[in-house]
């Protein structure tokens, strides 16, 4: 059996921010509200960077 790897909480939070930001971007684009799209885009970028930083940190630690 394959060992299940545990994902740290900050990596999960990064993924949640990434997905939530993408949903907000699509909602803002659909309703033609540019401010909402920009806010969602910033959330998605921050979520992606949080996830990547956490992943790199965990790989270097192992």
CHARMM internal coordinates of N, CA and C (Angstrom, degrees):
IC EDIT
DIST 1 N 1 CA 1.4418
DIST 1 CA 1 C 1.5168
ANGL 1 N 1 CA 1 C 109.03
DIST 1 C 2 N 1.3085
ANGL 1 CA 1 C 2 N 114.37
DIHE 1 N 1 CA 1 C 2 N 145.54
DIST 2 N 2 CA 1.4496
ANGL 1 C 2 N 2 CA 120.96
DIHE 1 CA 1 C 2 N 2 CA -179.71
DIST 2 CA 2 C 1.5260
ANGL 2 N 2 CA 2 C 109.96
DIHE 1 C 2 N 2 CA 2 C -82.61
DIST 2 C 3 N 1.3227
ANGL 2 CA 2 C 3 N 115.09
DIHE 2 N 2 CA 2 C 3 N 136.67
DIST 3 N 3 CA 1.4573
ANGL 2 C 3 N 3 CA 119.33
DIHE 2 CA 2 C 3 N 3 CA 179.72
DIST 3 CA 3 C 1.5304
ANGL 3 N 3 CA 3 C 109.98
DIHE 2 C 3 N 3 CA 3 C -74.44
DIST 3 C 4 N 1.3120
ANGL 3 CA 3 C 4 N 115.80
DIHE 3 N 3 CA 3 C 4 N 132.99
DIST 4 N 4 CA 1.4601
ANGL 3 C 4 N 4 CA 121.11
DIHE 3 CA 3 C 4 N 4 CA -179.02
DIST 4 CA 4 C 1.5213
ANGL 4 N 4 CA 4 C 109.13
DIHE 3 C 4 N 4 CA 4 C -80.60
DIST 4 C 5 N 1.3370
ANGL 4 CA 4 C 5 N 116.44
DIHE 4 N 4 CA 4 C 5 N 126.92
DIST 5 N 5 CA 1.4596
ANGL 4 C 5 N 5 CA 119.32
DIHE 4 CA 4 C 5 N 5 CA 179.91
DIST 5 CA 5 C 1.5233
ANGL 5 N 5 CA 5 C 110.13
DIHE 4 C 5 N 5 CA 5 C -88.84
DIST 5 C 6 N 1.3084
ANGL 5 CA 5 C 6 N 114.81
DIHE 5 N 5 CA 5 C 6 N 142.42
DIST 6 N 6 CA 1.4569
ANGL 5 C 6 N 6 CA 120.52
DIHE 5 CA 5 C 6 N 6 CA 179.88
DIST 6 CA 6 C 1.5250
ANGL 6 N 6 CA 6 C 109.65
DIHE 5 C 6 N 6 CA 6 C -91.90
DIST 6 C 7 N 1.3100
ANGL 6 CA 6 C 7 N 116.19
DIHE 6 N 6 CA 6 C 7 N 135.56
DIST 7 N 7 CA 1.4503
ANGL 6 C 7 N 7 CA 121.61
DIHE 6 CA 6 C 7 N 7 CA 178.29
DIST 7 CA 7 C 1.5327
ANGL 7 N 7 CA 7 C 108.11
DIHE 6 C 7 N 7 CA 7 C -99.47
DIST 7 C 8 N 1.3372
ANGL 7 CA 7 C 8 N 116.90
DIHE 7 N 7 CA 7 C 8 N 129.51
DIST 8 N 8 CA 1.4596
ANGL 7 C 8 N 8 CA 118.46
DIHE 7 CA 7 C 8 N 8 CA 179.62
DIST 8 CA 8 C 1.5301
ANGL 8 N 8 CA 8 C 111.96
DIHE 7 C 8 N 8 CA 8 C -65.85
DIST 8 C 9 N 1.3127
ANGL 8 CA 8 C 9 N 114.89
DIHE 8 N 8 CA 8 C 9 N 159.06
DIST 9 N 9 CA 1.4562
ANGL 8 C 9 N 9 CA 120.20
DIHE 8 CA 8 C 9 N 9 CA -177.34
DIST 9 CA 9 C 1.5145
ANGL 9 N 9 CA 9 C 113.57
DIHE 8 C 9 N 9 CA 9 C -63.17
DIST 9 C 10 N 1.3367
ANGL 9 CA 9 C 10 N 117.30
DIHE 9 N 9 CA 9 C 10 N -35.06
DIST 10 N 10 CA 1.4621
ANGL 9 C 10 N 10 CA 119.22
DIHE 9 CA 9 C 10 N 10 CA 179.87
DIST 10 CA 10 C 1.5299
ANGL 10 N 10 CA 10 C 111.72
DIHE 9 C 10 N 10 CA 10 C -68.66
DIST 10 C 11 N 1.3261
ANGL 10 CA 10 C 11 N 117.29
DIHE 10 N 10 CA 10 C 11 N -32.17
DIST 11 N 11 CA 1.4615
ANGL 10 C 11 N 11 CA 119.88
DIHE 10 CA 10 C 11 N 11 CA 176.62
DIST 11 CA 11 C 1.5265
ANGL 11 N 11 CA 11 C 110.48
DIHE 10 C 11 N 11 CA 11 C -69.72
DIST 11 C 12 N 1.3181
ANGL 11 CA 11 C 12 N 116.81
DIHE 11 N 11 CA 11 C 12 N -38.93
DIST 12 N 12 CA 1.4714
ANGL 11 C 12 N 12 CA 120.01
DIHE 11 CA 11 C 12 N 12 CA 176.21
DIST 12 CA 12 C 1.5190
ANGL 12 N 12 CA 12 C 111.08
DIHE 11 C 12 N 12 CA 12 C -64.57
DIST 12 C 13 N 1.3262
ANGL 12 CA 12 C 13 N 116.38
DIHE 12 N 12 CA 12 C 13 N -40.75
DIST 13 N 13 CA 1.4606
ANGL 12 C 13 N 13 CA 120.25
DIHE 12 CA 12 C 13 N 13 CA 178.27
DIST 13 CA 13 C 1.5273
ANGL 13 N 13 CA 13 C 110.55
DIHE 12 C 13 N 13 CA 13 C -63.69
DIST 13 C 14 N 1.3236
ANGL 13 CA 13 C 14 N 117.10
DIHE 13 N 13 CA 13 C 14 N -37.93
DIST 14 N 14 CA 1.4684
ANGL 13 C 14 N 14 CA 120.81
DIHE 13 CA 13 C 14 N 14 CA 177.15
DIST 14 CA 14 C 1.5102
ANGL 14 N 14 CA 14 C 111.68
DIHE 13 C 14 N 14 CA 14 C -63.48
DIST 14 C 15 N 1.3261
ANGL 14 CA 14 C 15 N 116.88
DIHE 14 N 14 CA 14 C 15 N -42.69
DIST 15 N 15 CA 1.4677
ANGL 14 C 15 N 15 CA 119.79
DIHE 14 CA 14 C 15 N 15 CA 178.20
DIST 15 CA 15 C 1.5234
ANGL 15 N 15 CA 15 C 111.82
DIHE 14 C 15 N 15 CA 15 C -65.68
DIST 15 C 16 N 1.3285
ANGL 15 CA 15 C 16 N 116.13
DIHE 15 N 15 CA 15 C 16 N -38.99
DIST 16 N 16 CA 1.4703
ANGL 15 C 16 N 16 CA 119.62
DIHE 15 CA 15 C 16 N 16 CA 178.37
DIST 16 CA 16 C 1.5176
ANGL 16 N 16 CA 16 C 110.61
DIHE 15 C 16 N 16 CA 16 C -64.55
DIST 16 C 17 N 1.3443
ANGL 16 CA 16 C 17 N 117.47
DIHE 16 N 16 CA 16 C 17 N -42.66
DIST 17 N 17 CA 1.4591
ANGL 16 C 17 N 17 CA 120.46
DIHE 16 CA 16 C 17 N 17 CA 177.22
DIST 17 CA 17 C 1.5197
ANGL 17 N 17 CA 17 C 111.69
DIHE 16 C 17 N 17 CA 17 C -63.34
DIST 17 C 18 N 1.3216
ANGL 17 CA 17 C 18 N 116.38
DIHE 17 N 17 CA 17 C 18 N -38.58
DIST 18 N 18 CA 1.4607
ANGL 17 C 18 N 18 CA 120.47
DIHE 17 CA 17 C 18 N 18 CA 178.84
DIST 18 CA 18 C 1.5201
ANGL 18 N 18 CA 18 C 111.19
DIHE 17 C 18 N 18 CA 18 C -62.73
DIST 18 C 19 N 1.3109
ANGL 18 CA 18 C 19 N 117.26
DIHE 18 N 18 CA 18 C 19 N -47.76
DIST 19 N 19 CA 1.4674
ANGL 18 C 19 N 19 CA 121.35
DIHE 18 CA 18 C 19 N 19 CA -178.96
DIST 19 CA 19 C 1.5298
ANGL 19 N 19 CA 19 C 110.87
DIHE 18 C 19 N 19 CA 19 C -68.17
DIST 19 C 20 N 1.3231
ANGL 19 CA 19 C 20 N 116.73
DIHE 19 N 19 CA 19 C 20 N -42.94
DIST 20 N 20 CA 1.4609
ANGL 19 C 20 N 20 CA 120.46
DIHE 19 CA 19 C 20 N 20 CA 179.42
DIST 20 CA 20 C 1.5264
ANGL 20 N 20 CA 20 C 111.06
DIHE 19 C 20 N 20 CA 20 C -64.05
DIST 20 C 21 N 1.3192
ANGL 20 CA 20 C 21 N 117.05
DIHE 20 N 20 CA 20 C 21 N -39.91
DIST 21 N 21 CA 1.4594
ANGL 20 C 21 N 21 CA 120.89
DIHE 20 CA 20 C 21 N 21 CA 176.70
DIST 21 CA 21 C 1.5110
ANGL 21 N 21 CA 21 C 111.84
DIHE 20 C 21 N 21 CA 21 C -63.25
DIST 21 C 22 N 1.3314
ANGL 21 CA 21 C 22 N 117.22
DIHE 21 N 21 CA 21 C 22 N -40.10
DIST 22 N 22 CA 1.4667
ANGL 21 C 22 N 22 CA 120.24
DIHE 21 CA 21 C 22 N 22 CA 178.27
DIST 22 CA 22 C 1.5214
ANGL 22 N 22 CA 22 C 111.51
DIHE 21 C 22 N 22 CA 22 C -65.12
DIST 22 C 23 N 1.3301
ANGL 22 CA 22 C 23 N 116.64
DIHE 22 N 22 CA 22 C 23 N -38.25
DIST 23 N 23 CA 1.4709
ANGL 22 C 23 N 23 CA 119.97
DIHE 22 CA 22 C 23 N 23 CA 177.75
DIST 23 CA 23 C 1.5234
ANGL 23 N 23 CA 23 C 110.51
DIHE 22 C 23 N 23 CA 23 C -65.88
DIST 23 C 24 N 1.3347
ANGL 23 CA 23 C 24 N 116.83
DIHE 23 N 23 CA 23 C 24 N -40.65
DIST 24 N 24 CA 1.4638
ANGL 23 C 24 N 24 CA 120.01
DIHE 23 CA 23 C 24 N 24 CA 179.49
DIST 24 CA 24 C 1.5249
ANGL 24 N 24 CA 24 C 110.87
DIHE 23 C 24 N 24 CA 24 C -67.27
DIST 24 C 25 N 1.3281
ANGL 24 CA 24 C 25 N 117.51
DIHE 24 N 24 CA 24 C 25 N -38.07
DIST 25 N 25 CA 1.4673
ANGL 24 C 25 N 25 CA 120.53
DIHE 24 CA 24 C 25 N 25 CA 176.78
DIST 25 CA 25 C 1.5218
ANGL 25 N 25 CA 25 C 110.79
DIHE 24 C 25 N 25 CA 25 C -61.95
DIST 25 C 26 N 1.3213
ANGL 25 CA 25 C 26 N 116.58
DIHE 25 N 25 CA 25 C 26 N -45.34
DIST 26 N 26 CA 1.4654
ANGL 25 C 26 N 26 CA 119.06
DIHE 25 CA 25 C 26 N 26 CA -179.23
DIST 26 CA 26 C 1.5244
ANGL 26 N 26 CA 26 C 111.37
DIHE 25 C 26 N 26 CA 26 C -66.90
DIST 26 C 27 N 1.3290
ANGL 26 CA 26 C 27 N 117.33
DIHE 26 N 26 CA 26 C 27 N -36.62
DIST 27 N 27 CA 1.4612
ANGL 26 C 27 N 27 CA 120.19
DIHE 26 CA 26 C 27 N 27 CA 177.05
DIST 27 CA 27 C 1.5220
ANGL 27 N 27 CA 27 C 111.00
DIHE 26 C 27 N 27 CA 27 C -65.97
DIST 27 C 28 N 1.3266
ANGL 27 CA 27 C 28 N 116.65
DIHE 27 N 27 CA 27 C 28 N -43.42
DIST 28 N 28 CA 1.4585
ANGL 27 C 28 N 28 CA 120.42
DIHE 27 CA 27 C 28 N 28 CA 178.40
DIST 28 CA 28 C 1.5143
ANGL 28 N 28 CA 28 C 112.71
DIHE 27 C 28 N 28 CA 28 C -65.11
DIST 28 C 29 N 1.3146
ANGL 28 CA 28 C 29 N 117.54
DIHE 28 N 28 CA 28 C 29 N -35.80
DIST 29 N 29 CA 1.4585
ANGL 28 C 29 N 29 CA 121.12
DIHE 28 CA 28 C 29 N 29 CA 177.43
DIST 29 CA 29 C 1.5266
ANGL 29 N 29 CA 29 C 110.80
DIHE 28 C 29 N 29 CA 29 C -69.71
DIST 29 C 30 N 1.3171
ANGL 29 CA 29 C 30 N 116.10
DIHE 29 N 29 CA 29 C 30 N -40.72
DIST 30 N 30 CA 1.4553
ANGL 29 C 30 N 30 CA 120.41
DIHE 29 CA 29 C 30 N 30 CA -179.23
DIST 30 CA 30 C 1.5306
ANGL 30 N 30 CA 30 C 111.96
DIHE 29 C 30 N 30 CA 30 C -66.07
DIST 30 C 31 N 1.3247
ANGL 30 CA 30 C 31 N 116.66
DIHE 30 N 30 CA 30 C 31 N -39.36
DIST 31 N 31 CA 1.4624
ANGL 30 C 31 N 31 CA 120.39
DIHE 30 CA 30 C 31 N 31 CA -178.89
DIST 31 CA 31 C 1.5240
ANGL 31 N 31 CA 31 C 112.67
DIHE 30 C 31 N 31 CA 31 C -90.90
DIST 31 C 32 N 1.3284
ANGL 31 CA 31 C 32 N 117.06
DIHE 31 N 31 CA 31 C 32 N 2.57
DIST 32 N 32 CA 1.4657
ANGL 31 C 32 N 32 CA 124.53
DIHE 31 CA 31 C 32 N 32 CA 178.55
DIST 32 CA 32 C 1.5244
ANGL 32 N 32 CA 32 C 112.11
DIHE 31 C 32 N 32 CA 32 C 59.54
DIST 32 C 33 N 1.3203
ANGL 32 CA 32 C 33 N 115.56
DIHE 32 N 32 CA 32 C 33 N 43.99
DIST 33 N 33 CA 1.4662
ANGL 32 C 33 N 33 CA 121.86
DIHE 32 CA 32 C 33 N 33 CA 174.38
DIST 33 CA 33 C 1.5215
ANGL 33 N 33 CA 33 C 107.75
DIHE 32 C 33 N 33 CA 33 C -115.00
DIST 33 C 34 N 1.3278
ANGL 33 CA 33 C 34 N 115.18
DIHE 33 N 33 CA 33 C 34 N 104.82
DIST 34 N 34 CA 1.4553
ANGL 33 C 34 N 34 CA 120.52
DIHE 33 CA 33 C 34 N 34 CA -174.10
DIST 34 CA 34 C 1.5246
ANGL 34 N 34 CA 34 C 112.48
DIHE 33 C 34 N 34 CA 34 C -68.53
DIST 34 C 35 N 1.3345
ANGL 34 CA 34 C 35 N 117.02
DIHE 34 N 34 CA 34 C 35 N -33.56
DIST 35 N 35 CA 1.4627
ANGL 34 C 35 N 35 CA 119.77
DIHE 34 CA 34 C 35 N 35 CA -179.21
DIST 35 CA 35 C 1.5249
ANGL 35 N 35 CA 35 C 110.38
DIHE 34 C 35 N 35 CA 35 C -63.53
DIST 35 C 36 N 1.3069
ANGL 35 CA 35 C 36 N 117.14
DIHE 35 N 35 CA 35 C 36 N -40.52
DIST 36 N 36 CA 1.4580
ANGL 35 C 36 N 36 CA 121.18
DIHE 35 CA 35 C 36 N 36 CA 178.54
DIST 36 CA 36 C 1.5289
ANGL 36 N 36 CA 36 C 110.51
DIHE 35 C 36 N 36 CA 36 C -65.32
DIST 36 C 37 N 1.3177
ANGL 36 CA 36 C 37 N 116.54
DIHE 36 N 36 CA 36 C 37 N -38.98
DIST 37 N 37 CA 1.4697
ANGL 36 C 37 N 37 CA 120.27
DIHE 36 CA 36 C 37 N 37 CA 178.38
DIST 37 CA 37 C 1.5223
ANGL 37 N 37 CA 37 C 111.39
DIHE 36 C 37 N 37 CA 37 C -65.39
DIST 37 C 38 N 1.3293
ANGL 37 CA 37 C 38 N 116.87
DIHE 37 N 37 CA 37 C 38 N -40.86
DIST 38 N 38 CA 1.4566
ANGL 37 C 38 N 38 CA 120.26
DIHE 37 CA 37 C 38 N 38 CA 179.57
DIST 38 CA 38 C 1.5265
ANGL 38 N 38 CA 38 C 110.44
DIHE 37 C 38 N 38 CA 38 C -65.93
DIST 38 C 39 N 1.3259
ANGL 38 CA 38 C 39 N 116.75
DIHE 38 N 38 CA 38 C 39 N -41.87
DIST 39 N 39 CA 1.4632
ANGL 38 C 39 N 39 CA 121.05
DIHE 38 CA 38 C 39 N 39 CA 178.22
DIST 39 CA 39 C 1.5334
ANGL 39 N 39 CA 39 C 110.66
DIHE 38 C 39 N 39 CA 39 C -61.57
DIST 39 C 40 N 1.3091
ANGL 39 CA 39 C 40 N 117.32
DIHE 39 N 39 CA 39 C 40 N -43.83
DIST 40 N 40 CA 1.4601
ANGL 39 C 40 N 40 CA 121.11
DIHE 39 CA 39 C 40 N 40 CA 177.92
DIST 40 CA 40 C 1.5166
ANGL 40 N 40 CA 40 C 112.66
DIHE 39 C 40 N 40 CA 40 C -65.67
DIST 40 C 41 N 1.3309
ANGL 40 CA 40 C 41 N 116.04
DIHE 40 N 40 CA 40 C 41 N -36.54
DIST 41 N 41 CA 1.4648
ANGL 40 C 41 N 41 CA 120.63
DIHE 40 CA 40 C 41 N 41 CA 178.76
DIST 41 CA 41 C 1.5274
ANGL 41 N 41 CA 41 C 110.25
DIHE 40 C 41 N 41 CA 41 C -64.60
DIST 41 C 42 N 1.3259
ANGL 41 CA 41 C 42 N 116.84
DIHE 41 N 41 CA 41 C 42 N -41.94
DIST 42 N 42 CA 1.4643
ANGL 41 C 42 N 42 CA 120.63
DIHE 41 CA 41 C 42 N 42 CA 178.25
DIST 42 CA 42 C 1.5285
ANGL 42 N 42 CA 42 C 110.22
DIHE 41 C 42 N 42 CA 42 C -65.04
DIST 42 C 43 N 1.3325
ANGL 42 CA 42 C 43 N 117.20
DIHE 42 N 42 CA 42 C 43 N -40.32
DIST 43 N 43 CA 1.4666
ANGL 42 C 43 N 43 CA 120.31
DIHE 42 CA 42 C 43 N 43 CA 176.80
DIST 43 CA 43 C 1.5211
ANGL 43 N 43 CA 43 C 111.15
DIHE 42 C 43 N 43 CA 43 C -62.00
DIST 43 C 44 N 1.3152
ANGL 43 CA 43 C 44 N 117.06
DIHE 43 N 43 CA 43 C 44 N -42.18
DIST 44 N 44 CA 1.4634
ANGL 43 C 44 N 44 CA 120.90
DIHE 43 CA 43 C 44 N 44 CA -179.60
DIST 44 CA 44 C 1.5283
ANGL 44 N 44 CA 44 C 111.19
DIHE 43 C 44 N 44 CA 44 C -65.00
DIST 44 C 45 N 1.3250
ANGL 44 CA 44 C 45 N 116.79
DIHE 44 N 44 CA 44 C 45 N -40.75
DIST 45 N 45 CA 1.4693
ANGL 44 C 45 N 45 CA 120.14
DIHE 44 CA 44 C 45 N 45 CA 178.44
DIST 45 CA 45 C 1.5233
ANGL 45 N 45 CA 45 C 110.60
DIHE 44 C 45 N 45 CA 45 C -64.51
DIST 45 C 46 N 1.3194
ANGL 45 CA 45 C 46 N 116.93
DIHE 45 N 45 CA 45 C 46 N -43.48
DIST 46 N 46 CA 1.4631
ANGL 45 C 46 N 46 CA 120.25
DIHE 45 CA 45 C 46 N 46 CA -179.97
DIST 46 CA 46 C 1.5346
ANGL 46 N 46 CA 46 C 111.04
DIHE 45 C 46 N 46 CA 46 C -65.82
DIST 46 C 47 N 1.3206
ANGL 46 CA 46 C 47 N 117.36
DIHE 46 N 46 CA 46 C 47 N -39.71
DIST 47 N 47 CA 1.4628
ANGL 46 C 47 N 47 CA 120.29
DIHE 46 CA 46 C 47 N 47 CA 177.53
DIST 47 CA 47 C 1.5152
ANGL 47 N 47 CA 47 C 112.33
DIHE 46 C 47 N 47 CA 47 C -64.38
DIST 47 C 48 N 1.3257
ANGL 47 CA 47 C 48 N 116.31
DIHE 47 N 47 CA 47 C 48 N -42.12
DIST 48 N 48 CA 1.4608
ANGL 47 C 48 N 48 CA 120.62
DIHE 47 CA 47 C 48 N 48 CA 178.91
DIST 48 CA 48 C 1.5214
ANGL 48 N 48 CA 48 C 110.89
DIHE 47 C 48 N 48 CA 48 C -64.22
DIST 48 C 49 N 1.3281
ANGL 48 CA 48 C 49 N 116.65
DIHE 48 N 48 CA 48 C 49 N -44.46
DIST 49 N 49 CA 1.4585
ANGL 48 C 49 N 49 CA 119.34
DIHE 48 CA 48 C 49 N 49 CA -178.84
DIST 49 CA 49 C 1.5292
ANGL 49 N 49 CA 49 C 111.20
DIHE 48 C 49 N 49 CA 49 C -67.17
DIST 49 C 50 N 1.3288
ANGL 49 CA 49 C 50 N 117.67
DIHE 49 N 49 CA 49 C 50 N -38.12
DIST 50 N 50 CA 1.4665
ANGL 49 C 50 N 50 CA 120.55
DIHE 49 CA 49 C 50 N 50 CA 176.89
DIST 50 CA 50 C 1.5216
ANGL 50 N 50 CA 50 C 110.90
DIHE 49 C 50 N 50 CA 50 C -62.65
DIST 50 C 51 N 1.3237
ANGL 50 CA 50 C 51 N 116.85
DIHE 50 N 50 CA 50 C 51 N -42.76
DIST 51 N 51 CA 1.4640
ANGL 50 C 51 N 51 CA 120.82
DIHE 50 CA 50 C 51 N 51 CA 178.92
DIST 51 CA 51 C 1.5274
ANGL 51 N 51 CA 51 C 111.11
DIHE 50 C 51 N 51 CA 51 C -64.53
DIST 51 C 52 N 1.3252
ANGL 51 CA 51 C 52 N 117.44
DIHE 51 N 51 CA 51 C 52 N -44.53
DIST 52 N 52 CA 1.4607
ANGL 51 C 52 N 52 CA 120.53
DIHE 51 CA 51 C 52 N 52 CA -177.99
DIST 52 CA 52 C 1.5214
ANGL 52 N 52 CA 52 C 111.74
DIHE 51 C 52 N 52 CA 52 C -66.97
DIST 52 C 53 N 1.3310
ANGL 52 CA 52 C 53 N 117.08
DIHE 52 N 52 CA 52 C 53 N -42.18
DIST 53 N 53 CA 1.4635
ANGL 52 C 53 N 53 CA 119.98
DIHE 52 CA 52 C 53 N 53 CA 179.64
DIST 53 CA 53 C 1.5254
ANGL 53 N 53 CA 53 C 110.20
DIHE 52 C 53 N 53 CA 53 C -62.95
DIST 53 C 54 N 1.3177
ANGL 53 CA 53 C 54 N 116.79
DIHE 53 N 53 CA 53 C 54 N -42.22
DIST 54 N 54 CA 1.4597
ANGL 53 C 54 N 54 CA 120.40
DIHE 53 CA 53 C 54 N 54 CA 179.02
DIST 54 CA 54 C 1.5245
ANGL 54 N 54 CA 54 C 111.26
DIHE 53 C 54 N 54 CA 54 C -65.26
DIST 54 C 55 N 1.3232
ANGL 54 CA 54 C 55 N 117.20
DIHE 54 N 54 CA 54 C 55 N -41.45
DIST 55 N 55 CA 1.4680
ANGL 54 C 55 N 55 CA 120.55
DIHE 54 CA 54 C 55 N 55 CA 179.85
DIST 55 CA 55 C 1.5226
ANGL 55 N 55 CA 55 C 111.53
DIHE 54 C 55 N 55 CA 55 C -64.10
DIST 55 C 56 N 1.3138
ANGL 55 CA 55 C 56 N 117.11
DIHE 55 N 55 CA 55 C 56 N -42.78
DIST 56 N 56 CA 1.4656
ANGL 55 C 56 N 56 CA 120.67
DIHE 55 CA 55 C 56 N 56 CA 179.20
DIST 56 CA 56 C 1.5210
ANGL 56 N 56 CA 56 C 110.54
DIHE 55 C 56 N 56 CA 56 C -65.35
DIST 56 C 57 N 1.3204
ANGL 56 CA 56 C 57 N 116.77
DIHE 56 N 56 CA 56 C 57 N -41.43
DIST 57 N 57 CA 1.4613
ANGL 56 C 57 N 57 CA 121.26
DIHE 56 CA 56 C 57 N 57 CA 179.10
DIST 57 CA 57 C 1.5245
ANGL 57 N 57 CA 57 C 111.45
DIHE 56 C 57 N 57 CA 57 C -62.26
DIST 57 C 58 N 1.3249
ANGL 57 CA 57 C 58 N 116.67
DIHE 57 N 57 CA 57 C 58 N -43.60
DIST 58 N 58 CA 1.4668
ANGL 57 C 58 N 58 CA 120.63
DIHE 57 CA 57 C 58 N 58 CA -179.43
DIST 58 CA 58 C 1.5309
ANGL 58 N 58 CA 58 C 110.67
DIHE 57 C 58 N 58 CA 58 C -66.82
DIST 58 C 59 N 1.3339
ANGL 58 CA 58 C 59 N 118.26
DIHE 58 N 58 CA 58 C 59 N -40.62
DIST 59 N 59 CA 1.4638
ANGL 58 C 59 N 59 CA 120.21
DIHE 58 CA 58 C 59 N 59 CA 179.82
DIST 59 CA 59 C 1.5219
ANGL 59 N 59 CA 59 C 111.77
DIHE 58 C 59 N 59 CA 59 C -66.13
DIST 59 C 60 N 1.3429
ANGL 59 CA 59 C 60 N 117.49
DIHE 59 N 59 CA 59 C 60 N -38.39
DIST 60 N 60 CA 1.4690
ANGL 59 C 60 N 60 CA 119.30
DIHE 59 CA 59 C 60 N 60 CA 178.58
DIST 60 CA 60 C 1.5267
ANGL 60 N 60 CA 60 C 111.37
DIHE 59 C 60 N 60 CA 60 C -70.63
DIST 60 C 61 N 1.2980
ANGL 60 CA 60 C 61 N 116.36
DIHE 60 N 60 CA 60 C 61 N -28.68
DIST 61 N 61 CA 1.4603
ANGL 60 C 61 N 61 CA 121.30
DIHE 60 CA 60 C 61 N 61 CA -178.51
DIST 61 CA 61 C 1.5262
ANGL 61 N 61 CA 61 C 111.41
DIHE 60 C 61 N 61 CA 61 C -72.48
DIST 61 C 62 N 1.3040
ANGL 61 CA 61 C 62 N 117.66
DIHE 61 N 61 CA 61 C 62 N -30.98
DIST 62 N 62 CA 1.4822
ANGL 61 C 62 N 62 CA 121.49
DIHE 61 CA 61 C 62 N 62 CA -177.71
DIST 62 CA 62 C 1.4778
ANGL 62 N 62 CA 62 C 112.80
DIHE 61 C 62 N 62 CA 62 C -80.14
END
COOR INIT
IC SEED 1 N 1 CA 1 C
IC BUILD
